[in-house]
Amino acid sequence: MAAPRASQALSRFTVLDLTRVRAGPTCVRQLADWGANVIKIDALLEGGEEQMGGPRQGADFQNLHRNKRAMSLSLKDKKGLDVFMRLVKQADVVVENFRPDVKSKLGIDYESVRKVNPRIVYGSISGFGQDGPYHKRPGFDQIAQGMGGLMSVTGAPGEGPMRVGIPVADLSGGLFCAIGILTALLEREVSGEGQWVQTSLLQAQIFMLDFQAARWLMENEVAKQAGNNHPTSIPTGVFKTTDGYINIATTGGRIWERCAQTLGAPEFLTNPDYATAPARSKNRDALNAAINKLTEKKSTETWVTEFNAAGVPCGPIYAIDQMFEDAQVKHLGIAQDVPNEEGRHIRLVGQPVTLSRTPSKMAGRPPEFGEQTEEVLAEFGFGADEIATLRQAKVV
C-alpha cells in the first residue's frame, strides 16, 4: 500500500520506527497520526523468539501501530545494518527504545547514525536514562511509577502503595519524546542539523508529579496518599448516590456556596467547621460524611443535572463501556473506525487534539509483519535484484 497519510501536518517527514512494546510506539503513533511517513522496522526473529508487543491483531498492538507501514530487517546481520544506514540517509527521524547498551552493540546508536546523516533527529526512550548508575537496567512502567514517587501518593491512606490503573510512565514518556522530536525538527529548520532527543520513564514520571514534586522542592512537603480527596479543593471527592457514585469538585468560596445550596444544606455555610477553606480542610472527613448522607438520597443522573445547573463541577463515574456511550464522548468522535480492505472490525481511539486545516484521521490499518518490505526498499532506491538477494540471505 502507499504510505498512509493520516494528516498533511507532518507529511514531509520520514520516520524509521525501531520501537517495541508501549513507550516507543506511543511516541511514533503521534508522528504517524499527524501524517509522517512512518516505516516500522520489524526485527527478523530467530528460532524460539517471540515478537514483543503482544498479538499482531490484538487490540493493544492495533491501537499503537495504525497509520504505519512495516518492513522486516535483521539488524544483527552486517548486510542488514548496511540496509538500515541506506534508509537513514533519506530519513528525518529514527526512534528507538532499546536499552542504552543494545543499540551500541548493534551499531545503530546516535553517533553512528549521525555520521551517515547529520540532519537526523534521533529519539531515544529508556527506563532510567542513557547514562548514569541505572542506565543498563531494563525499564518497566510500574517500576517507574514506584521509583518516580507516584505510587506513594496513589490510593487510600494506610492501604500501602498503589499503581495507577494505566501505564502512565510509558504513555507520558512516549508523548514527551514526541514533543522533543517535533521541537528538534523545528530547530533543524534554523540550524540545518539534527540532534539526539532523550527521555526516560523515570524522568517522565517525575515530571508528571507536577505540584507534589514542586511542593517538596520548594517547601519540603512530602505528599501522602489522599484517596479520592483533592489536596487543596475541599470538598472534592467521590460520593455515593442511590444507584452509584458521582464526583463533586469545589474550588473557591462561591462554588462551595452553590454546592451547599444545591445539597439542600445551607447550614453548612454558617457552621464554623465548614465556613472557611482552612476549616473545611481541617474537618474534611466529617464534611465528606455529611455530604455523603445527602447524596445517597438521589440518583446519579439527578445530582449531575442539579449540580451542573448550579455551576458546581460534577460528573458520573463511568466504566469504560459507559464512557464510550456518553453523548459528549460520541459528539467528540474520539472512537474511530480504521479503513481496511479485509473488512475487519478495527475501531480505535483517535487523537485528542484537533487541527482546523490539517486534522488527523485513521488512514491505514496496522501493517502485518514486514508487509511492505519490498515496497519500502524500492522507494529508497533498492533494485529488484538487490531485494531478491537480501530475501535469499534472510536479511529482510
N, C-alpha and C positions, 0 to 999 in steps of 0.2 A: 504494500500500500504506500501511497505518497505520505510524506510527513504530515501527521495531523496538525492542523492549525487551530488550536483552541481559542486563539486571540491573535490580533496583529501587534499587540503591545511589545512582545519580545521576539517577533518572528525573524529578526535579523541575526539572532544568536544561535549557535550550535553548541550543545551541551553533551559531553560524554559522561554517562552515569555509571559509576563503578560501585554504587551503594547497595547495601543489603539491609534486611530486617525493617527498621522503622525510622530512626532519626534521619539517616541519609535520604531514604526515599521521600520522607516528608519535605525535606529541603527541595529535592528535584521536582517533586509534584508542583511546587509553587511556580517553578520555571516553565514546566510543561503546560500547566493550566493557563499561563499567560502567553502561550504561543511559541516558546522556544522550540527549536528542532532538537528534541532530546533523543539520544541513542543509548538505550540501556544495554550495557555490555554484560551478557550472561557468561559466567565462568564455565568452561568445559569441565565437567566433573569426572573424577577418577572413580574406579570401582568402589562401591560402598559409601561414597559421599552422598549427602543429601543436600538438595537445594535449600538455602536459607530463605526464610520469609514465609513459610507455610505453603499450602497447596496453591498452584498457579491460578486456578479458577476459584479459589476460596475468596470470601468477601474481603478479607484483610489485604491480600495481595492485589485484588482488583481495585480496591479503593486507593491504594498507594501508587499504582503504576499506569493509570489511564493517561491518554494523550501522549504516549511514547511509542517508539519503535524499538526493536531489540535485535541484536546480533550476538552470536556466540564467539568466544575467543579464549584461547589458552594463554594467559599472561605468564605462565610458568615456562613456556617454550620460547626460546630466543627468537624464532620467527614470529611468534605471537606478539612479543614485545616490539619487534620492528613494525608490525602492522599497527599496533596501538600508537606508536610515535608518528606514523604517517597520518593517522587520524588527528592526532594532536596538532599537527602543523596547520590544519584548516579549522580547528575548533576554537571556540571562545572561552569555554568553561569546562573544567574537569571537577567532578565532585566524588569524594570517597569517604568512607568511614571505617577503614581498616584500623587495626591497632597501629600506633606510630611506627613500630619496627617492621611491620609486614610490608608496607609499601616500599621501604628502602631495600628490603631483600628482593623484591620483585623488580626494582629499578624504575618504578613509576612515581617516585617521590617528587616533590615540587621542584627541587633543584635540577633533577634530570629532565623533567618536563619543560622547565623554563629554558633550558639550553636549546630545545627544539623550537619553542615558540615563546618568545619573551612577552608577548601580549596575552598569554593565557592567564585567566583568573582561576585559581586552584582552591577549591573549597574542601576543608577537612573538618570532620566531626569525630571526636574521640570520647572516651569515657571521662578522662581526667586531664587532658591537655597533651600537647605534642612533646613536652619535656617535663622535667621535674621528677620527684621521687616515686610517683604513682603512674607515670606515663605508659608503662608497659602492661598495666593491669587491664583486664577486659572490663568494658563498661556495660552496665545494665540499668534500666530505668529505676527500678526500685532501690538499687544501691545508691544511685544519685539522689533519690528522694530522701533517703536516710542520712547520707553524709551532707546533703545540702540543707538540712535543717527542717525540711517540710514536714516530715513525719512527726516531729516533736510538737508541731502546732496544729496537727490534724487529728480529729477525733474528740471524744468526750474526756473531760478531766478524770484522771485516775484509772483510765482503761488501757493505758500503755500506748506506744506509738502506733499510728495508723497510716497506711499508704493511701494516697489519693486514688480515686476509682478510675482514672485514666492515666496513660503513660505520659505524664505532663513533662518530665525531663526530656524524653525522646522528642515529643512534639515541639516543645519550645526550643530545644537545641536545633532541630531542623529548620524552624522558622527563622531563628536568629542567623543561622548560616546563610539562608536565602537572602535575608536583608543585607548581610555582609557582601555577598556576591553581587547583588544589584548595586550596592554602593561602590564596589570596586570597578564595576563596568562603567558607571557614571564617571568615576575618576579617570579611567583609562581614556575617555574621550578628550581629556585635557592633556594627560601626560604621554599617552600612547603606549604605556606599559601596563602589564598585568601585575598581580600580586597574590600573595598567599593569604587566604581567609581562613581563620582557625576559630573553632569554638569547641566546647565540650559539654557533656551532660551535666557535669558538676557546676561549671560556670553558669549555664543556662538556669539551673535550678536555684542557685544562689540569687541570681538576678530576679527571678520570679518571687522571691520572698518579699521584695519591694519594701513596704513600710516597716515590716517586722525587722528586716535587716537594718534599715536606717535607724530604727529606734535603739538597736544595740550599738551601732557605730556612733551615734550622736549622744545618746542618753544612758548607755549601759543598761538598758532594759531588756531582759530576756523574755520574749513572748512565750506564752504557755498555751496548752490546749484549751479551747473555749467551746468545743462542740459546735452548735448552731448559733451561738451568740456572736454578735459583732463586737469587736473590742471597744468601739467608741460610740456607735449609734445605738441608743438604748431607748425603748425596746426594739430589738431586731432579732428575729429567730423564727422557729417553726412552732406552729400552734395547731392543736387538734380541732377538727370540726366534726359534724355528725357523720360525715362519710369519708373522712381522710385527713389531710393536713394542708396548711397554707403557710406561705412565707409572708411575714409582715416586716417592713423596714421603715423605721422613722429616723429622720435626720433633722435636728433643729427643733426649737420650741413650737413653731407654728404647726408643723406636721404632727408633733406629739399631741397638740390640742385637738386637731382634726381626728386623730386616731382615737383619743379618749371619747370624743363626742360620738363617733361612729359606733364605738363599742357600747354606747349607752351608759357610759360610766364617767360623767363629768366630775364626779367627786375625786377622781384620780388627780385632777388638775389642782385641787386645793389641799390634797393630802401631802404633808411635808415630806413624806418618804419618797414621793414621786414628782413633786412640783418642779424640781430643777434637774438639770443634767447630772451634776455630781450626786444628787440624792438617788436618782434612778440607777446610776452606776453602782452605788453602794448597796442598793436594795434590789438589784437585778432579779435575783431568784424569786423573791416574793412578788415582784411586779409581774414576771412572766407567769407565775402560777395563777395570779388573779386574772390576767388576761385570758389564760387558757380556760378558766371556768366559764368565761363568757363566750369564747369562740366555739366551745363544744355544743352550743345551743343551736347553731345554724349550719347549713351545708357550705361546702367549699365554694360552690358557684354563687351562692347568696353573698357570702363575705367578699369574694373577689369583686362582685358587682358594686357592693356598697362602699368598700374602701376606695376603689378606683374612682367612683363618682365623687368621693370626698377629697380626692387628690392625695391619698395615702398609698405609697408604693406597696403593692400586694400582688401575689400570684399563686396559682396552684402549683403543686409539686407533682410532676409527671413521671411516669415510667416512660421509657424510650418510645414504645409504640403509641402511647397517648400524645407524646410531644409531636410526633410527625402528623397526627390528626388535628392539631390545633389550627385554627383558622388563620392566625398570623403567620405561622410557620409555612402553611400551604401558600399563602399570598407571597411570601418572600421567595418561594421557588427554589429552596436550597437542596431539596431532594430532586435529582435529575437523572433522566434515562440516558444511557450511553448507546449510541447507534452501533449496530454490528450486523454484518451480512449473515451471520449464523442464526439470527433471530433469538439470541439468548436474552434472558431477563438480566440486565445489568442496570441497577439503579443505585446511584452513589451520592455522597454528599458533595455538593459543588462549592466553589469558592465563596467565602463570606463577605467578599468585597465586590462592589460593582463599579465599573467604569462606564461613563456615559457614551464614549465613542468606540472603545475597544474592549468590550466585555469578554469575560471568559465563558467558555461553554465546554460541554463534553463532545469532543470531536473524534475521538478514536478509542476503541476498547483497548484494554491492556494487551500487549503482544504475547504470543506464545513464545516458548523458549527459542531464542535465536531466529525468530520468524523472518526477519528482514535482512539476514546476514548478506546475501548476495546483492540485494538492492542497495544497501548502505555502502558496501565496499565499492560497487560500481560508481556510486555518486562521488566517492572520494578518489576516483581515478584508477581503481584496480581493474585490470583487464580480465576477461573471461577465463583465459588460460591460468592467470595468477590465482584466481579464486578457486579454480578446479584443483590446482596444485596444493593450495592451502587446505582444502577439504580432504584431499587424499592423505595429507600428512597429519590430519586431525588437529590442525591448528585452529580452524574455525568449524 
